[in-house]
């Protein structure tokens, strides 16, 4: 009995760590590094507007966050990739509505100018209330500290820098006088915070960061993405790295002071040295872009999330000019699952669209969630595409462990309505441990198609597949 105590202690400790509330990284430092939320493996996806959720009062008729949260929950979704707006150009037509909130107090109304040293309590209180509402509905918040497109001028920048809070024309603060839009290989708000020659701007930035941390840092459903697409338009790499480390220092000091922990990563798109971000010892996550969707990330030994819904051409949830978007969206989400990405932030820039506008998307989301919920060994599933000997489809992916495997076959990412006749899936060298395997063939558009049990010999299987259009999945579970 005495010799069992250490073993029991370790088991209890592991169970406690796994069941810890909020977002956590389990299997740290291993290829199986994985995000959990409230003790369960996380797979998060779903559209919700990126900026207006923070710009209007909770419950406002302008944008109903509660309705979006209920819709996501009802349809198996649980994610929003978003950012506190650095300006109001994209919603300028409603900026004078009583429910519209700015992060800073107004210094004047005609012309509209802000005092960046005076943070608006109503905005930041509402920020927390929105995040709490999302938490109650099980929704993960992928919060970007800065969305750098607000600092751009061209092309198409007429609603960006001219309405930016840090544009000297829009505020009364001396510490912002040196601010310029990004371009010419520079991004001033990053570089000037970092360079040590603008102490007032740096102090203001750290206060801004403190407000974000105070609003959401203790909730457990939020992780920070330091910046979207840093380097889009150019940047001084040395100063960018100094800014990253300054920000991490400040966040870690807040964590020590409060006893809370918030996961941090940074979108690597356009960053001149992406490996710096992916291997940074103080970054908890890899944050990739949709155009890097399938990749074997396991060598970095960190969980992965995806910033945008990109399959090689822009893909917007509410863009009705793309009639094939539902099939493409569905395949994008399934490829994310097979890439072991644990978050996929579907772009949703049109704040006027209503939840539930596209029932086909809702159906596909529910079926994907049901498939994920059927998995037994997700934290241990690793890429094993080499196990696929032959299969229909332009793209074939496999995740496997000793306990189960997933195979996904699909037409190309920019295609839709591609029909495949009945075929055979040939698998070899599967790591499954067992003599027999339960086989479920699953349609991402209708659900389970068949169940069977087959003999497993030296990791080899042949599975007869029905005809399908665009994509098909197979779930294997090892039997004793």
MOBEL-V663624 format. One record per pair of residues at least 12 apart in sequence whose ideal C-beta (glycine too) atoms are under 10 Angstrom apart, sorted by the first residue. I is the first residue (numbers start at 1). J is the second residue. Records with the same first field share a line. If there is no record, write none. Layout:
I=J ; J
This chain:
14=26
15=39
16=39
17=36 ; 39
18=36 ; 39 ; 40 ; 41 ; 379
19=36 ; 38 ; 39 ; 40
20=36 ; 37 ; 38 ; 39 ; 220 ; 261
21=36 ; 37 ; 38 ; 39 ; 220 ; 221
22=36 ; 37 ; 38 ; 39 ; 135 ; 218 ; 219 ; 220 ; 221 ; 222 ; 223 ; 260 ; 261 ; 262 ; 263
23=35 ; 36 ; 37 ; 38 ; 42 ; 44 ; 140 ; 141 ; 219 ; 220 ; 221 ; 222 ; 223 ; 261 ; 262 ; 263 ; 284 ; 285 ; 303
24=36 ; 37 ; 38 ; 39 ; 42 ; 220 ; 261 ; 263 ; 284 ; 303
25=261 ; 263 ; 284 ; 285 ; 302 ; 303
26=39 ; 41 ; 303 ; 379
27=301 ; 303 ; 379 ; 380
28=284 ; 301 ; 302 ; 303
29=301 ; 302
30=298 ; 301 ; 302 ; 379
31=296 ; 297 ; 298 ; 299 ; 300 ; 301 ; 302 ; 340 ; 380 ; 382 ; 383
32=298 ; 301 ; 303 ; 340 ; 378 ; 379 ; 380 ; 381 ; 382 ; 401
33=284 ; 285 ; 286 ; 297 ; 298 ; 300 ; 301 ; 302 ; 303 ; 304 ; 340 ; 379
34=302 ; 303 ; 304 ; 340 ; 342 ; 378 ; 379 ; 380 ; 381
35=140 ; 223 ; 263 ; 284 ; 285 ; 302 ; 303 ; 304 ; 305 ; 341 ; 342 ; 343 ; 379
36=303 ; 342 ; 378 ; 379
37=78 ; 138 ; 140 ; 220 ; 221 ; 342
38=138 ; 220 ; 221
40=373 ; 378
41=342 ; 372 ; 375 ; 377 ; 378 ; 379 ; 380 ; 381
42=78 ; 79 ; 140 ; 303 ; 305 ; 342 ; 343 ; 372 ; 378
43=76 ; 78 ; 79 ; 333 ; 336 ; 337 ; 340 ; 341 ; 342 ; 343 ; 344 ; 368 ; 369 ; 371 ; 372 ; 373 ; 375 ; 378
44=72 ; 77 ; 78 ; 79 ; 80 ; 81 ; 138 ; 139 ; 140 ; 141 ; 142 ; 221 ; 305 ; 336 ; 341 ; 342 ; 343 ; 344 ; 345
45=72 ; 76 ; 77 ; 78 ; 79 ; 81 ; 140 ; 305 ; 306 ; 309 ; 329 ; 332 ; 333 ; 336 ; 337 ; 341 ; 342 ; 343 ; 344 ; 345 ; 346 ; 365 ; 368 ; 369 ; 372
46=68 ; 69 ; 71 ; 72 ; 73 ; 75 ; 76 ; 77 ; 78 ; 79 ; 80 ; 81 ; 139 ; 140 ; 317 ; 333 ; 343 ; 344 ; 345 ; 346 ; 348 ; 355 ; 361 ; 365 ; 369
47=68 ; 71 ; 72 ; 77 ; 79 ; 80 ; 81 ; 309 ; 316 ; 317 ; 318 ; 329 ; 344 ; 345 ; 346 ; 347 ; 348 ; 349 ; 350 ; 353 ; 355 ; 358 ; 361 ; 365
48=63 ; 65 ; 68 ; 69 ; 71 ; 72 ; 77 ; 79 ; 80 ; 81 ; 82 ; 134 ; 139 ; 141 ; 317 ; 345 ; 346 ; 348 ; 351 ; 355
49=63 ; 65 ; 68 ; 80 ; 82 ; 90 ; 91 ; 318 ; 347 ; 348 ; 349 ; 350 ; 351 ; 352 ; 353
50=80 ; 81 ; 82 ; 83 ; 85 ; 90 ; 142 ; 144 ; 147 ; 228 ; 308 ; 345 ; 346 ; 347 ; 348 ; 349 ; 351
51=63 ; 82 ; 83 ; 84 ; 85 ; 86 ; 87 ; 88 ; 90 ; 91 ; 147 ; 150 ; 348 ; 349 ; 351
52=65 ; 82 ; 85 ; 90 ; 91 ; 94 ; 100 ; 348 ; 349 ; 350 ; 351 ; 352
53=65 ; 68 ; 69 ; 80 ; 82 ; 83 ; 84 ; 85 ; 126 ; 127 ; 130 ; 131 ; 133 ; 134 ; 141 ; 351
54=82 ; 83 ; 84 ; 85 ; 101 ; 103 ; 123 ; 124 ; 126 ; 127 ; 130 ; 131 ; 143 ; 215
55=84 ; 85 ; 88 ; 90 ; 91 ; 94 ; 95 ; 97 ; 99 ; 100 ; 101 ; 102 ; 103 ; 123 ; 126 ; 127 ; 130 ; 351
56=91 ; 94 ; 97 ; 98 ; 99 ; 100 ; 101 ; 126 ; 130 ; 351
57=97 ; 98 ; 99 ; 100 ; 101 ; 122 ; 123 ; 125 ; 126 ; 129 ; 130
58=99 ; 125 ; 126 ; 127 ; 128 ; 129 ; 130 ; 132 ; 133
59=99 ; 126 ; 129 ; 133
60=94 ; 97 ; 98 ; 99 ; 100 ; 101 ; 126
61=97 ; 99
62=91 ; 94 ; 97 ; 98 ; 99 ; 100 ; 351 ; 352
63=91 ; 94 ; 99 ; 351 ; 352 ; 354
64=354 ; 355
65=80 ; 126 ; 129 ; 130 ; 131 ; 133 ; 134 ; 137 ; 139
66=130 ; 133 ; 134 ; 136 ; 137
67=354 ; 355 ; 356
68=80 ; 133 ; 134 ; 137 ; 139 ; 348 ; 353 ; 354 ; 355 ; 356
69=130 ; 133 ; 134 ; 135 ; 136 ; 137 ; 138 ; 139 ; 355
70=133 ; 137 ; 355 ; 356
71=137 ; 354 ; 355 ; 356 ; 357 ; 362 ; 365
72=134 ; 137 ; 138 ; 139 ; 355 ; 362 ; 365
73=134 ; 136 ; 137 ; 138 ; 139
74=137 ; 355 ; 356 ; 362 ; 365 ; 366
75=355 ; 356 ; 359 ; 361 ; 362 ; 363 ; 364 ; 365 ; 366 ; 368 ; 369
76=362 ; 364 ; 365 ; 366 ; 367 ; 368 ; 369 ; 370 ; 371 ; 372 ; 373
77=137 ; 138 ; 139 ; 333 ; 346 ; 355 ; 361 ; 362 ; 365 ; 366 ; 368 ; 369
78=134 ; 137 ; 138 ; 139 ; 140 ; 221 ; 343 ; 365 ; 369
79=134 ; 138 ; 139 ; 140 ; 141 ; 142 ; 305 ; 342 ; 343 ; 344 ; 345 ; 346
80=130 ; 131 ; 134 ; 139 ; 140 ; 141 ; 142 ; 143 ; 343 ; 345 ; 346 ; 348
81=140 ; 141 ; 142 ; 143 ; 144 ; 147 ; 225 ; 228 ; 267 ; 287 ; 305 ; 306 ; 307 ; 308 ; 309 ; 343 ; 344 ; 345 ; 346 ; 347 ; 348
82=130 ; 131 ; 134 ; 141 ; 142 ; 143 ; 144 ; 147 ; 222 ; 225 ; 345 ; 348
83=142 ; 143 ; 144 ; 145 ; 146 ; 147 ; 148 ; 149 ; 150 ; 225 ; 227 ; 228
84=103 ; 123 ; 124 ; 127 ; 143 ; 144 ; 145 ; 146 ; 147 ; 208 ; 211 ; 212 ; 215
85=102 ; 103 ; 147 ; 150 ; 163 ; 164 ; 165
86=103 ; 145 ; 146 ; 147 ; 148 ; 149 ; 150 ; 151 ; 160 ; 161 ; 163 ; 164 ; 165 ; 166 ; 167 ; 189
87=102 ; 147 ; 149 ; 150 ; 151 ; 159 ; 160 ; 161 ; 162 ; 163 ; 164 ; 165 ; 166 ; 167 ; 170
88=100 ; 102 ; 112 ; 150 ; 159 ; 163 ; 164 ; 165 ; 170
89=150 ; 157 ; 158 ; 159 ; 160 ; 161 ; 162 ; 163 ; 164
90=149 ; 150 ; 159 ; 160 ; 163 ; 349 ; 350 ; 351
91=159 ; 163 ; 351
92=112 ; 159 ; 162 ; 163
94=351
95=112 ; 163
96=109 ; 112
99=126
100=123
101=120 ; 122 ; 123 ; 124 ; 125 ; 126 ; 127
102=114 ; 119 ; 120 ; 122 ; 123 ; 165
103=116 ; 119 ; 120 ; 122 ; 123 ; 124 ; 127 ; 165 ; 208 ; 211 ; 212
104=116 ; 117 ; 118 ; 119 ; 120 ; 123 ; 165 ; 166 ; 170 ; 171 ; 173 ; 208
105=117 ; 118 ; 119 ; 120 ; 121 ; 122 ; 123
106=118 ; 120
107=170 ; 171 ; 172 ; 173
108=172
111=169 ; 170
112=163 ; 170
113=165 ; 168 ; 169 ; 170 ; 171 ; 172 ; 173
114=165 ; 166 ; 167 ; 170 ; 171 ; 172 ; 173 ; 176
115=171 ; 172 ; 173
116=165 ; 166 ; 170 ; 171 ; 172 ; 173 ; 175 ; 176 ; 200 ; 201 ; 204 ; 205 ; 207 ; 208
117=171 ; 172 ; 173 ; 174 ; 175 ; 176 ; 200 ; 203 ; 204 ; 207
118=172 ; 173
119=204 ; 207 ; 208 ; 210 ; 211
120=211
121=211
123=211 ; 215
124=211 ; 212 ; 214 ; 215
125=215
126=215
127=143 ; 211 ; 212 ; 214 ; 215 ; 216
128=214 ; 215 ; 216 ; 218 ; 219
129=215
130=215 ; 216
131=143 ; 215 ; 216 ; 217 ; 219 ; 221 ; 222
132=215 ; 216 ; 219 ; 221
134=216 ; 219 ; 221 ; 222
135=216 ; 219 ; 220 ; 221 ; 222
136=221
137=221
138=221
139=221 ; 222
140=220 ; 221 ; 222 ; 223 ; 305 ; 342 ; 343 ; 345
141=216 ; 219 ; 221 ; 222 ; 223 ; 224
142=222 ; 223 ; 224 ; 225 ; 265 ; 267 ; 285 ; 287 ; 305 ; 306 ; 307 ; 343 ; 344 ; 345
143=212 ; 215 ; 216 ; 222 ; 223 ; 224 ; 225 ; 262
144=224 ; 225 ; 226 ; 227 ; 228 ; 229 ; 266 ; 267 ; 287 ; 307 ; 345
145=205 ; 208 ; 209 ; 212 ; 224 ; 225 ; 226 ; 227 ; 228 ; 247 ; 251 ; 264 ; 266
146=187 ; 189 ; 190 ; 205 ; 208 ; 225 ; 226 ; 227 ; 228 ; 229 ; 230 ; 243 ; 247
147=160 ; 225 ; 227 ; 228 ; 229 ; 267
148=160 ; 182 ; 187 ; 189 ; 190 ; 227 ; 228 ; 229 ; 230 ; 231 ; 232 ; 233 ; 235 ; 267 ; 270
149=161 ; 182 ; 228 ; 229 ; 232 ; 233
150=163 ; 164 ; 165 ; 166 ; 167 ; 181 ; 182 ; 189 ; 228
151=164 ; 166 ; 167 ; 179 ; 180 ; 181 ; 182 ; 183 ; 187 ; 188 ; 189 ; 190 ; 232 ; 233
152=164 ; 181 ; 182 ; 183 ; 187 ; 232 ; 233
153=180 ; 181 ; 182 ; 183 ; 233
154=181 ; 183 ; 233
157=181 ; 182 ; 183
160=181 ; 182
161=179 ; 180 ; 181 ; 182 ; 183
162=181
164=179 ; 181 ; 189
165=179
166=179 ; 180 ; 181 ; 188 ; 189 ; 192 ; 201 ; 204 ; 205
167=179 ; 180 ; 181
168=180
173=200 ; 201 ; 204
174=200 ; 201
175=192 ; 198 ; 199 ; 200 ; 201 ; 202 ; 203 ; 204 ; 205
176=188 ; 189 ; 192 ; 198 ; 200 ; 201 ; 204
177=198 ; 200 ; 201
178=192 ; 197 ; 198 ; 200 ; 201
179=192 ; 198 ; 201
180=192
181=233
182=230 ; 231 ; 232 ; 233 ; 234 ; 235
183=233 ; 234
184=233 ; 234
185=231 ; 233 ; 234 ; 235 ; 236
186=233 ; 234 ; 235 ; 236 ; 239
187=227 ; 230 ; 231 ; 232 ; 233 ; 234 ; 235 ; 236 ; 239 ; 240 ; 243
188=201 ; 235
189=201 ; 205 ; 227 ; 243
190=205 ; 226 ; 227 ; 230 ; 231 ; 235 ; 236 ; 239 ; 240 ; 242 ; 243 ; 244 ; 247
191=235 ; 236 ; 238 ; 239 ; 240 ; 242 ; 243
192=205 ; 239 ; 243
193=205 ; 206 ; 208 ; 239 ; 242 ; 243 ; 246 ; 247
194=236 ; 238 ; 239 ; 240 ; 241 ; 242 ; 243 ; 244 ; 245 ; 246 ; 247
195=236 ; 238 ; 239 ; 242 ; 243
196=239 ; 242 ; 246
202=243 ; 246
205=243 ; 246 ; 247 ; 250
206=246 ; 247 ; 249 ; 250 ; 253
209=224 ; 226 ; 246 ; 247 ; 250 ; 251 ; 254
210=250 ; 251 ; 254
212=224 ; 251 ; 254 ; 262
213=250 ; 251 ; 254 ; 255 ; 257 ; 258 ; 260 ; 262
214=254 ; 258
216=262
217=251 ; 254 ; 255 ; 258 ; 260 ; 261 ; 262
218=258 ; 259 ; 260 ; 261 ; 262
219=260 ; 262
220=260 ; 261 ; 262 ; 263
222=262 ; 263
223=262 ; 263 ; 264 ; 265 ; 284 ; 285 ; 287 ; 303 ; 305 ; 343
224=247 ; 248 ; 251 ; 262 ; 263 ; 264 ; 265 ; 266 ; 284 ; 285 ; 287
225=263 ; 264 ; 265 ; 266 ; 267 ; 285 ; 287 ; 305 ; 307 ; 345
226=243 ; 244 ; 247 ; 248 ; 251 ; 264 ; 265 ; 266 ; 267 ; 277 ; 283 ; 287
227=240 ; 243 ; 244 ; 247 ; 266 ; 267 ; 271 ; 287
228=266 ; 267 ; 269 ; 270 ; 287 ; 289 ; 307 ; 308
229=267 ; 268 ; 269 ; 270 ; 271 ; 289 ; 307 ; 308
230=243 ; 244 ; 266 ; 267 ; 268 ; 269 ; 270 ; 271 ; 272 ; 277
231=267 ; 268 ; 269 ; 270 ; 271 ; 272 ; 273 ; 274
232=267 ; 269 ; 270 ; 271
233=270
234=270 ; 272
235=270 ; 271 ; 272
236=272
237=271 ; 272 ; 273 ; 276
240=266 ; 271 ; 272 ; 273 ; 276
241=271 ; 272 ; 273 ; 276 ; 277 ; 280
244=264 ; 266 ; 271 ; 276 ; 277 ; 280 ; 282 ; 283
245=280 ; 282
247=264 ; 266
248=264 ; 266 ; 280 ; 281 ; 282 ; 283
249=282
251=264 ; 282
252=264 ; 282
261=284
262=284
263=283 ; 284 ; 285 ; 303 ; 305
264=280 ; 282 ; 283 ; 284 ; 285 ; 287
265=277 ; 278 ; 280 ; 283 ; 284 ; 285 ; 286 ; 287 ; 288 ; 302 ; 303 ; 304 ; 305
266=278 ; 280 ; 283 ; 285 ; 286 ; 287
267=286 ; 287 ; 288 ; 289 ; 305 ; 306 ; 307 ; 308
268=283 ; 286 ; 287 ; 288 ; 289 ; 292 ; 307
269=287 ; 288 ; 289 ; 290 ; 291 ; 292 ; 307 ; 308 ; 310
270=289
274=286 ; 288 ; 289 ; 292
275=300
277=300
278=297 ; 299 ; 300 ; 301 ; 302 ; 304
279=299 ; 300 ; 301 ; 302
280=302
283=300 ; 302
284=302 ; 303
285=300 ; 302 ; 303 ; 304 ; 305 ; 342 ; 343
286=300 ; 301 ; 302 ; 303 ; 304 ; 305 ; 306 ; 341
287=302 ; 303 ; 304 ; 305 ; 306 ; 307 ; 341 ; 343 ; 345
288=304 ; 305 ; 306 ; 307 ; 308 ; 339 ; 341
289=306 ; 307 ; 308 ; 310
290=306 ; 307 ; 308 ; 309 ; 310 ; 311 ; 312 ; 314 ; 315 ; 332 ; 335 ; 336 ; 341 ; 344 ; 345 ; 346 ; 347 ; 413
291=306 ; 308 ; 310 ; 311 ; 312 ; 313 ; 413
292=304 ; 306 ; 307 ; 310 ; 339 ; 341
293=306 ; 308 ; 309 ; 310 ; 311 ; 312 ; 331 ; 332 ; 333 ; 335 ; 336 ; 338 ; 339 ; 341 ; 344 ; 413
294=335 ; 336 ; 338 ; 339 ; 340 ; 341 ; 383 ; 385 ; 395 ; 397 ; 413
295=339 ; 340 ; 341 ; 383
296=339 ; 340 ; 382 ; 383 ; 384 ; 385
297=339 ; 340 ; 341 ; 383
298=340 ; 382 ; 383
303=340 ; 341 ; 342 ; 343
304=336 ; 339 ; 340 ; 341 ; 342 ; 343
305=336 ; 341 ; 342 ; 343 ; 344 ; 345
306=332 ; 333 ; 335 ; 336 ; 339 ; 341 ; 342 ; 343 ; 344 ; 345 ; 346
307=343 ; 344 ; 345 ; 347
308=332 ; 344 ; 345 ; 346 ; 347
309=325 ; 328 ; 329 ; 332 ; 333 ; 336 ; 344 ; 345 ; 346 ; 347 ; 348
310=332 ; 347 ; 413
311=325 ; 328 ; 329 ; 331 ; 332 ; 335 ; 412 ; 413 ; 414 ; 415
312=328 ; 332 ; 412 ; 413 ; 414
313=328 ; 413 ; 414
314=347
315=328 ; 329 ; 332 ; 346 ; 347 ; 413 ; 414
316=329 ; 346 ; 347 ; 348 ; 349 ; 350 ; 353
317=329 ; 346 ; 347 ; 348 ; 349 ; 350 ; 353 ; 357 ; 358 ; 361
318=346 ; 347 ; 348 ; 349 ; 350 ; 351 ; 352 ; 353 ; 354 ; 357 ; 358 ; 361
319=347 ; 348 ; 349 ; 350 ; 353
320=350 ; 353 ; 357 ; 358
322=416
323=416
324=414 ; 415 ; 416 ; 417 ; 470
325=358 ; 360 ; 361 ; 416
326=358 ; 359 ; 360 ; 361 ; 363 ; 364 ; 416 ; 445
327=360 ; 364 ; 410 ; 411 ; 415 ; 416 ; 417 ; 418 ; 444 ; 445 ; 469 ; 470 ; 471
328=411 ; 412 ; 413 ; 414 ; 415 ; 416 ; 470
329=344 ; 346 ; 358 ; 360 ; 361 ; 364 ; 365
330=360 ; 361 ; 363 ; 364 ; 365 ; 367 ; 368 ; 410 ; 416 ; 444 ; 445 ; 470 ; 471
331=364 ; 395 ; 408 ; 410 ; 411 ; 412 ; 413 ; 414 ; 415 ; 416 ; 444 ; 470 ; 471
332=344 ; 346 ; 410 ; 413
333=346 ; 361 ; 364 ; 365 ; 368 ; 369 ; 372 ; 444
334=364 ; 368 ; 371 ; 395 ; 397 ; 406 ; 408 ; 409 ; 410 ; 444 ; 471 ; 472 ; 473
335=395 ; 397 ; 408 ; 410 ; 413 ; 471
336=368
337=368 ; 371 ; 372 ; 375 ; 378 ; 381 ; 397 ; 399 ; 406 ; 408 ; 473
338=381 ; 383 ; 385 ; 395 ; 396 ; 397 ; 398 ; 399 ; 406 ; 407 ; 408 ; 410 ; 473
339=383 ; 397 ; 399
340=378 ; 379 ; 381 ; 382 ; 383 ; 399
342=378
346=361 ; 365
360=445
363=444 ; 445 ; 446 ; 447
364=444 ; 445
366=447
367=442 ; 443 ; 444 ; 445 ; 446 ; 447 ; 448 ; 473
368=442 ; 444 ; 473
370=442 ; 447 ; 448
371=406 ; 408 ; 440 ; 442 ; 443 ; 444 ; 447 ; 448 ; 473 ; 475
372=406
374=404 ; 406 ; 440 ; 442 ; 448 ; 475 ; 477
375=399 ; 401 ; 403 ; 404 ; 406 ; 475 ; 477
376=401 ; 403 ; 404 ; 475 ; 477 ; 478
377=399 ; 400 ; 401 ; 402 ; 403 ; 404 ; 405 ; 477 ; 478
378=399 ; 401 ; 404 ; 406
379=401
380=399 ; 400 ; 401 ; 402 ; 403 ; 404 ; 431
381=398 ; 399 ; 400 ; 401 ; 403 ; 404 ; 405 ; 406
382=398 ; 399 ; 400 ; 401 ; 431
383=397 ; 398 ; 399 ; 400
384=397 ; 398 ; 399 ; 400 ; 401 ; 405 ; 406 ; 407 ; 427 ; 429 ; 430 ; 431
385=397 ; 398 ; 399 ; 400 ; 407
386=398 ; 428 ; 429
387=399 ; 400 ; 405 ; 407 ; 426 ; 427 ; 428 ; 429 ; 430 ; 431 ; 432 ; 459 ; 460 ; 461
388=407 ; 408 ; 409 ; 425 ; 426 ; 427 ; 428 ; 430
389=424 ; 425 ; 426 ; 427 ; 428 ; 429 ; 460 ; 461 ; 462
390=423 ; 424 ; 425 ; 426 ; 427 ; 428 ; 462
391=407 ; 408 ; 409 ; 420 ; 423 ; 424 ; 425 ; 426 ; 427 ; 463 ; 465 ; 472 ; 474
392=409 ; 410 ; 411 ; 420 ; 421 ; 422 ; 423 ; 424 ; 425 ; 465 ; 467 ; 468 ; 472
393=407 ; 408 ; 409 ; 410 ; 411 ; 412 ; 418 ; 420 ; 423 ; 425 ; 465 ; 468 ; 470 ; 471 ; 472
394=409 ; 410 ; 411 ; 412 ; 413 ; 415 ; 418 ; 420
395=408 ; 409 ; 410 ; 411 ; 412 ; 413 ; 471
396=408 ; 409 ; 410 ; 425
397=409 ; 410 ; 473
398=427 ; 430 ; 474 ; 476
400=427 ; 429 ; 430 ; 431 ; 432 ; 459 ; 476 ; 478
401=430 ; 431 ; 432 ; 433 ; 478
402=430 ; 431 ; 432 ; 433 ; 434 ; 478
403=431 ; 432 ; 433 ; 434 ; 476 ; 477 ; 478
404=432 ; 434 ; 437 ; 438 ; 475 ; 476 ; 477 ; 478
405=427 ; 430 ; 431 ; 432 ; 437 ; 459 ; 461 ; 474 ; 475 ; 476 ; 477 ; 478
406=442 ; 473 ; 474 ; 475 ; 476
407=425 ; 427 ; 430 ; 441 ; 442 ; 461 ; 463 ; 465 ; 472 ; 473 ; 474 ; 475 ; 476
408=442 ; 444 ; 471 ; 472 ; 473 ; 474 ; 475
409=423 ; 425 ; 465 ; 468 ; 470 ; 471 ; 472 ; 473 ; 474
410=444 ; 468 ; 470 ; 471 ; 472 ; 473
411=468 ; 469 ; 470 ; 471
412=470
415=470
416=469 ; 470
417=469 ; 470
418=468 ; 469 ; 470 ; 471
419=467 ; 468 ; 469 ; 470
420=465 ; 466 ; 467 ; 468 ; 469 ; 470 ; 471 ; 472
421=465 ; 466 ; 467 ; 468
422=464 ; 465 ; 466 ; 467 ; 468
423=463 ; 464 ; 465 ; 466 ; 467 ; 468 ; 472
424=462 ; 463 ; 464 ; 465
425=439 ; 441 ; 461 ; 462 ; 463 ; 464 ; 465 ; 472 ; 474
426=460 ; 461 ; 462 ; 463
427=456 ; 459 ; 460 ; 461 ; 462 ; 463 ; 474 ; 476
428=458 ; 459 ; 460 ; 461 ; 462
429=458 ; 459 ; 460
430=456 ; 458 ; 459 ; 460 ; 461 ; 476 ; 478
431=459 ; 478
432=456 ; 459 ; 461 ; 476 ; 477 ; 478 ; 479
433=456 ; 459 ; 478 ; 480
434=456 ; 476 ; 477 ; 478 ; 479 ; 480
435=455 ; 456 ; 457 ; 478 ; 479 ; 480
436=453 ; 454 ; 455 ; 456 ; 477 ; 478 ; 479 ; 480
437=452 ; 453 ; 454 ; 455 ; 456 ; 461 ; 463 ; 475 ; 476 ; 477 ; 478 ; 479
438=451 ; 452 ; 453 ; 454 ; 475 ; 476 ; 477 ; 478 ; 479
439=451 ; 452 ; 453 ; 454 ; 461 ; 463 ; 464 ; 474 ; 475 ; 476 ; 477
440=452 ; 473 ; 474 ; 475 ; 476 ; 477
441=463 ; 464 ; 465 ; 466 ; 468 ; 472 ; 473 ; 474 ; 475
442=471 ; 472 ; 473 ; 474 ; 475
443=466 ; 468 ; 469 ; 470 ; 471 ; 472 ; 473
444=468 ; 470 ; 471 ; 472 ; 473
445=468 ; 469 ; 470 ; 471 ; 472
446=468
448=473 ; 475
449=465 ; 466 ; 468 ; 472 ; 473 ; 474
450=463 ; 464 ; 465 ; 466 ; 474
451=475
452=464
453=477 ; 479
454=476 ; 479
455=479
456=476 ; 478 ; 479
461=474 ; 476
463=476
